[in-house]
Amino acid sequence: MTQNPNDSRLLTPGPLTTSQKTKLAMLHDWGSRDTEFIEINRRFRKQLLEMASAEPTHVCVPMQGSGTFIVEAVLGSLIPPEGKALILINGAYGRRMTKMMDYLKREYLVHETPEDTVPILTQLDSTLARDSKISHVLVVHCETTSGILNPIDEIANIVARHARSLLIDAMSAFGAIPLEANQIRFDAVMASSNKCLEGIPGMGFALIRKDALERSKGNAHSLSLDLYDQWKNMETTSQWRFTPPTHVIVAFDKALQQFHEEGGVIGRNKRYVENCRILIDGMSRLGFETLLPPQLQAPIIITFKMPEDPKFDFSDFYERVKEKGFVLYPGKLTVAPSFRIGCIGHLFEDDMHQALGAIEKTMGEMGVASGKPSSN
Ligand SMILES: *Cc1c(COP(=O)(O)O)cnc(C)c1O
């Protein structure tokens, strides 16, 4: 059994459906100084580095909290008060980094494109050439707002050519879309326990280039979000500085074991690609259209345009699909009215087919003949 039969399946950007094994790992209490618990911490940090071929150039520093906490911790720790960031924005998570920079009172520029458009590489190149003060470039790998896959390798090449520091929010891609430190030059990549790695929420982590982290001493604006301090403490004592999220960590360890059993990044990618294909095919048969063309679509979350039929009311649709056991996600796009269906988490082909069945049945109940959007 993979799930509790009465739990909804979460077709969302997170929190996500986790396996029964992962949930069961949490039925114990752990002391933070317990030797087995310390070993689990050592093990997951090493595995995350290996996943990105980032050993020995980078180190893994975890941080309590949701994904946003680790992103803010990385920006606050690595960008010095006199630094300047260029933020590539094509959705809410890129925009959120500007808010963090406002709180940090650190200087930044933005390069913003619509939610269905990747950054314009020639502009990135010319901006870096023009402004030598820019020390860091911030980008989101898969912008979960739309599900768009940003061209991380080309962006990394340009940033490396200009010898600037690249910080990647790979929250919704890490573990399912390859990102290899020996091919893509980055100073930090941020992700969390709960997205493609299928742990439970409550912890983020960053893979940080060792010399960049060494140089970051004294940058942080915040004690609890100081990654330099978190790292130094872990290296010297094997302990977290403050109470570790013990249950999240043991569940994560169990989730990583299943990740490896599935074939690592390649295996996970394969399942999500298949989930994504089934969803898009099935939804297209019902008349729905995706926002993104296939070449920009990451196999993480899919944005569908709102149907034209006035009988289609999204909140009614959402509630009816939820009653049938599937949680969808509203859109938050400015380019088009839309909603989203995720294909990550502990979900398989069968789950996708059943979700499509629930959607088709719901459309019947609502008297909506087709999911076709209006043509403008
Ligand atoms: C989920 C996500 C985050 C973190 O969001 P939280 O709600 O804080 O966990 C950050 N960036 C991206 C791209 C995400 O998908």
The ligand as a Gaussian input file, in Angstrom:
#p B3LYP/6-31G(d) Opt

LIG

0 1
 C        7.871000      25.429000      -3.734000
 C        8.851000      26.398000      -4.221000
 C        9.552000      27.260000      -3.350000
 C        9.370000      27.248000      -1.855000
 O        8.091000      27.461000      -1.442000
 P        7.669000      27.153000       0.054000
 O        6.197000      27.376000       0.034000
 O        8.375000      28.087000       0.948000
 O        8.074000      25.726000       0.346000
 C       10.506000      28.095000      -3.878000
 N       10.748000      28.125000      -5.191000
 C       10.106000      27.327000      -6.062000
 C       10.447000      27.395000      -7.520000
 C        9.129000      26.431000      -5.615000
 O        8.487000      25.634000      -6.478000

